[in-house]
Amino acid sequence: MANSTDSFEARAKHLLRLLQLCGGCVPLHRLQFQFSDSVIQTLLDRELVQIQNTGRGFLLEIAD
């Protein structure tokens, strides 16, 4: 059985894949129920994603 660290990493990889499939960005509010804040924060800390304020909401996008 996989431990929680493996599961956490799998969710992080899944989020990155989702961003790639959605053209590199997705509105942050759409991820609210799919991914925990800690998964998103981990990817932000690793500088793999970034948040852009559009003035009408926030986008989570793959970092350059």
matplotlib code that plots the C-alpha trace (Angstrom):
import matplotlib.pyplot as plt

x = [0.0, 1.3, 2.1, 0.8, 4.0, 3.6, -0.1, 0.8, 3.4, 0.9, -1.7, 1.0, 1.9, -1.7, -2.2, 0.8, -0.6, -4.0, -2.4, -0.6, -3.8, -5.7, -3.2, -0.9, -3.3, -6.6, -8.7, -7.7, -11.3, -11.9, -9.2, -10.8, -12.4, -10.0, -6.7, -5.7, -4.1, -1.0, -0.5, -0.9, 1.5, 4.1, 4.1, 4.4, 7.3, 9.1, 8.5, 6.8, 3.6, 2.7, -0.4, -1.5, -4.0, -6.1, -8.1, -11.2, -9.8, -6.6, -5.1, -2.8, -0.3, 2.8, 5.9, 8.1]
y = [0.0, 3.5, 5.8, 9.4, 10.9, 8.9, 9.9, 13.5, 13.4, 11.7, 14.5, 17.1, 15.4, 15.1, 18.8, 19.6, 17.3, 19.0, 22.4, 21.1, 19.7, 23.0, 25.1, 26.0, 27.8, 27.3, 29.5, 28.9, 28.6, 25.6, 23.6, 24.3, 21.0, 18.8, 19.7, 20.6, 23.9, 22.1, 20.5, 23.8, 25.5, 22.8, 23.4, 27.1, 26.6, 24.4, 27.3, 24.9, 27.0, 30.6, 32.6, 35.5, 38.1, 39.0, 41.7, 39.4, 36.4, 34.3, 31.9, 29.1, 28.7, 26.7, 28.8, 29.9]
z = [0.0, -0.9, 1.9, 2.2, 0.8, -2.4, -2.6, -2.1, -4.8, -7.1, -6.5, -7.2, -10.5, -11.4, -10.9, -13.1, -15.8, -15.6, -16.1, -19.2, -20.6, -20.0, -21.9, -19.0, -16.7, -14.9, -12.6, -9.1, -7.8, -10.1, -8.2, -4.8, -4.4, -6.4, -4.8, -1.2, -0.5, 0.6, -2.8, -4.5, -2.0, -2.4, -6.2, -5.5, -3.1, -5.7, -8.2, -10.7, -10.8, -10.2, -9.4, -11.6, -10.5, -13.5, -11.8, -12.0, -10.3, -9.9, -12.4, -11.4, -14.3, -15.1, -14.2, -17.1]

ax = plt.figure().add_subplot(projection="3d")
ax.plot(x, y, z, "-o")
ax.set_aspect("equal")
plt.show()
